[in-house]
Amino acid sequence: MPKQKLPIPFQQFTQLFPEVHAAYQRLGGACHASGPLEAKTRELIQLGMAIGIRSEGAVHSHVRKALEAGASPEEIRHAVLLGMPTLGLPTTVAAFTWIGDILDSRPKSRAKKRD
């Protein structure tokens, strides 16, 4: 999957506060490296947490990262669906629109291979 351009507000934040951004990146790296879960599982878990806090931008980011880690669109959709009993129908439907922003924007030839 080609590297996606980061959202402008995030780019601005990293330019205004490079040391904070670097510390945040180190923290994330340390958290990922501190346990036995594989990358795909970690990204699906983080996707679920992003949905739980209703962060559209984080959902977009973790869908991209989950795809890069080998998750299929079906696995991503299932991860969203699993939140329904806890988070409710409105949050789940919103999350499906957010993951669709990424899944539906993939090149058709690649999307057919993975779907």
C-alpha positions in Angstrom: 0.0 0.0 0.0 1.5 3.4 -0.9 2.4 5.7 1.9 -0.5 8.1 2.6 0.1 11.8 3.1 -0.6 12.7 6.7 -3.5 15.1 7.4 -2.5 18.8 7.4 -3.4 19.5 11.0 -1.2 16.6 12.1 1.7 17.9 9.9 1.3 21.3 11.4 1.3 19.9 15.0 4.5 18.0 14.2 6.2 21.1 12.8 5.1 23.3 15.8 6.1 20.7 18.4 8.7 18.4 17.0 10.0 17.2 20.4 6.6 16.3 21.6 5.9 14.4 18.3 9.2 12.5 18.6 8.4 11.6 22.2 4.9 10.4 21.1 6.4 8.3 18.4 8.9 6.7 20.9 6.0 6.0 23.3 4.0 4.3 20.5 7.0 2.3 19.4 7.7 1.2 23.0 4.1 0.1 23.5 4.1 -1.9 20.3 7.4 -3.6 21.1 6.5 -4.5 24.7 4.2 -7.4 24.1 3.6 -10.6 22.2 0.8 -9.4 19.9 1.5 -9.4 16.1 1.2 -6.2 14.2 -2.2 -7.0 12.6 -3.7 -7.8 15.9 -2.3 -4.7 17.5 -3.7 -2.5 14.7 -7.2 -4.1 14.9 -7.2 -3.5 18.7 -6.1 0.1 18.2 -8.8 0.4 15.5 -11.4 -0.7 18.1 -10.1 1.8 20.6 -10.2 4.6 18.1 -13.8 3.7 17.3 -14.6 3.7 21.0 -13.4 7.3 21.4 -15.2 8.2 18.1 -12.0 9.6 16.6 -12.5 9.6 12.8 -8.9 10.5 12.1 -7.6 7.7 14.3 -9.9 5.2 12.7 -8.6 6.3 9.2 -5.1 5.9 10.4 -5.6 2.5 12.0 -7.5 1.1 9.0 -4.5 2.1 6.8 -2.1 0.5 9.3 -4.2 -2.6 9.7 -4.2 -3.1 5.9 -0.4 -2.6 5.8 -0.1 -5.2 8.6 -2.0 -7.7 6.5 -5.6 -7.3 7.7 -8.3 -8.0 5.1 -11.2 -5.7 4.6 -13.4 -8.5 6.1 -11.3 -8.6 9.3 -11.5 -4.8 9.6 -15.3 -4.9 9.1 -15.6 -7.6 11.7 -13.5 -5.6 14.2 -16.0 -2.7 13.7 -19.0 -5.0 14.2 -17.6 -6.4 17.4 -18.0 -3.0 19.0 -21.8 -2.8 18.5 -22.9 -4.5 21.8 -20.6 -2.2 23.8 -20.7 1.1 21.8 -24.1 0.9 20.2 -25.6 1.2 16.7 -24.9 4.9 16.1 -21.2 4.6 16.8 -20.9 1.4 14.8 -22.6 2.9 11.8 -20.4 6.0 12.0 -17.3 3.7 12.2 -18.5 1.8 9.1 -18.6 5.1 7.2 -15.1 6.0 8.5 -13.5 2.7 7.5 -15.3 3.0 4.1 -13.5 6.3 3.5 -10.3 4.2 3.4 -11.5 0.9 2.0 -13.5 2.5 -0.8 -10.6 4.7 -1.8 -8.2 1.9 -2.6 -7.3 1.2 -6.2 -9.9 -1.2 -7.6 -7.3 -3.8 -8.8 -5.7 -4.0 -5.4 -9.1 -3.9 -3.6 -10.3 -6.9 -5.6 -7.2 -8.9 -4.8 -7.6 -8.4 -1.0 -11.4 -8.4 -0.7 
